[in-house]
Amino acid sequence: MENAQPSLGSREAVLALLDDPSPTVRKALLAHFSAQGEPARIFLESLANGGSRLLSTHARGYLEELKFTDPVSEFRDFIRSLNYELETGALLLTRTVFPNLDVGLSCQRLDDLAARCRELIAEPLSVREKCRIINRVLFHENGFRGNLEHYTDPLNSFLPIVLERRKGIPLSLSIVYLLVAQRLGIDLEPVALPGHFMVGCYLEDAPLFIDPFEQGAFRSPEEVFAFVKAGPIAPKISDLAPATVREVLCRSCRNLVHHYTAAGDADHARLFTSFVEEFESTHERHAQP
């Protein structure tokens, strides 16, 4: 990757033009670098961190003017900020692998799903009835489903790709469900069960649990507890409590570690391991009195 460079002829030609003071040359280089995007950023950063002080200075000038960002650093900064918001975090996480992500398109898809739900909601309706409408829009009209055929495909964990392909794993489908509900003003919570993920509603007399991986099936607390009990980990009542946004995003990173490892992609597995460690160390530092 360190040899990546923009399509401006030979590497030598680019280096020769980099310190050219001509406004015309600079304008042309800016246009080319901007059009190239990520390869240009990598190329300029390799120069900025290289041994030539002159080239480093000029490369940093272009990086600053182009406002190229480093998605990995952005996500690390988000983790350290403790200012966790689910949609922002899910999109920043995706950009660490897909830096040219169209954030606006993902947000628009969520807006469109919520708008269709809004068309079908005739107040007054209970939260349970509104969730039935979300189920209709997501799973019946738009065909969202669990990716049973390729469960460990890392793409199942990236929100924009889940929105595009309309399939994912329990956690990512739950994120879609939560973000649509949020747009409708419905107060739902993520529920990080051992080995599974659901959405919880704690607004009515008894908690209601929704399983987006099972087409939005409604579950009672007793059914969820029995579901967890059937697994390899002994259930606790606290398993039915809401999870924090930090826990949701950290668990998404853990999933990606496992899935990239299964895919034989050690580089990405290490990257997401480092994010898990960052979440844990940040939490430990700030949890101390």
C-alpha positions, -999 to +999 in steps of 0.1 A: +000+000+000+029+024+006+036+026-031+001+036-040+000+068-060-025+089-080-028+085-118-006+115-127+019+097-149+050+083-133+058+087-096+088+107-106+066+132-125+044+137-095+074+142-072+089+167-096+057+188-096+050+186-059+071+216-050+063+236-081+052+271-069+030+277-100-007+283-090-017+265-122+003+234-114-009+234-078-045+236-089-040+207-113-024+186-086-052+194-062-078+183-088-060+151-095-055+142-058-091+150-051-103+128-079-081+099-068-093+100-032-080+072-009-050+062-031-039+099-032-042+102+006-020+071+010+005+084-015+007+118+002+009+104+037+038+081+027+056+113+015+046+132+046+061+105+068+092+099+046+128+110+049+127+140+027+119+172+047+111+191+015+087+165+001+072+160+036+064+197+040+047+199+006+028+166+010+015+178+044+004+210+028-017+191+002-031+168+028-042+198+049-057+216+019-076+186+006-088+178+042-082+141+036-092+122+067-080+089+082-112+068+090-093+046+114-081+075+135-116+090+133-131+059+148-104+057+175-112+093+184-149+085+185-141+056+209-120+078+232-146+106+232-171+086+252-198+105+233-214+074+218-243+076+194-254+045+176-259+057+140-227+078+140-207+049+155-220+023+131-212+046+101-177+055+114-170+018+120-179+010+084-156+038+071-126+021+086-130-006+059-149+014+033-135+049+035-155+062+005-188+053+021-217+075+011-231+084+045-259+104+030-272+074+011-273+052+043-292+079+062-316+083+034-324+046+033-332+047+070-353+079+065-372+062+037-380+031+058-392+053+087-413+074+063-431+043+050-438+032+086-451+067+093-476+063+064-490+032+081-492+045+117-526+058+126-525+071+162-533+062+188-514+029+186-495+010+213-458+005+210-464-032+202-487-022+173-461+002+160-435-025+161-458-047+141-458-020+114-420-018+115-420-056+111-442-053+080-421-026+064-387-041+071-393-078+067-423-081+044-423-051+022-384-047+020-373-083+026-348-078+053-336-111+067-309-130+084-280-141+062-282-178+072-263-189+041-232-168+048-235-160+085-198-152+090-195-129+060-179-097+075-202-076+052-231-087+075-218-063+102-216-031+082-247-010+084-247+006+049-241-028+033-269-044+054-292-016+042-282-022+006-283-061+006-312-063+032-296-091+051-274-093+081-268-110+115-288-104+147-268-074+158-267-055+125-304-062+119-312-050+154-293-018+147-314-012+116-346-018+137-334+006+164-325+034+140-359+032+122-377+031+156-357+061+167-368+081+137-404+073+147-399+084+183-403+048+196-381+042+226-365+008+221-333-006+235-305-030+223-304-063+242-270-081+241-279-117+249-252-143+251-248-156+216-277-136+202-290-100+199-325-086+201-344-054+206-362-046+238-392-025+247-395-016+284-423+009+282-453-014+288-463-035+318-440-064+309-409-061+287-413-070+251-384-085+231-382-084+193-359-107+173-351-090+140-331-121+129-365-140+130-385-115+110-393-094+141-408-122+162-421-110+195-408-128+226-418-126+263-391-124+290-398-161+298-392-171+262-360-151+259-347-166+292-355-201+279-338-193+246-306-183+264-308-212+288-307-236+258-273-223+249-239-230+263-238-201+287-259-201+319-284-172+317-286-143+342-316-120+347-292-091+338-289-106+303-324-092+296-314-056+305-306-030+279-271-027+265-252+006+261-242+019+227-206+013+237-214-024+243-232-027+210-204-012+190-177-031+209-196-063+203-198-055+166-161-052+165-157-085+183-180-101+157-158-087+129-126-101+146-142-136+145-156-132+110-124-118+094-104-145+112-127-171+097-122-155+063-084-156+067-081-118+067-055-114+095-050-076+088-086-067+094-089-091+123-060-073+140-076-039+132-109-048+149-091-065+178-074-031+184-108-014+184-121-038+210-090-031+231-095+006+227-132+003+239-121-017+269-092+004+279-112+036+275-140+022+296-116+010+323-099+044+325-131+064+329-149+038+351-123+042+378-133+066+407 
